[in-house]
């Protein structure tokens, strides 16, 4: 299994990618707003300033359109998933880049609280 991360510079392709994942048999994914380092820090940021204060100071008021999709897939689904992402990005004009990577997953399961608290 692989945990696949797709970091998108544009949020307008998220739905298309998710639909493609569902059609290919991938049953779940998590999408969240994300921030890149270049977006948060100005070019002239002082290097001696602590990182967390920089992030707070420079992220206020900036429009963010980045999204990260995270999903756990079987190894055999990796190429199909990459094709879905590429096909969705190929339909765009302008900055249509994404950063995609995966990490091995040794274990994954769902945890349910059903049946708890009844007694």
Order of alpha helices (4+ residues) and beta strands (2+ residues): beta-alpha-beta-alpha-alpha-beta-alpha-beta
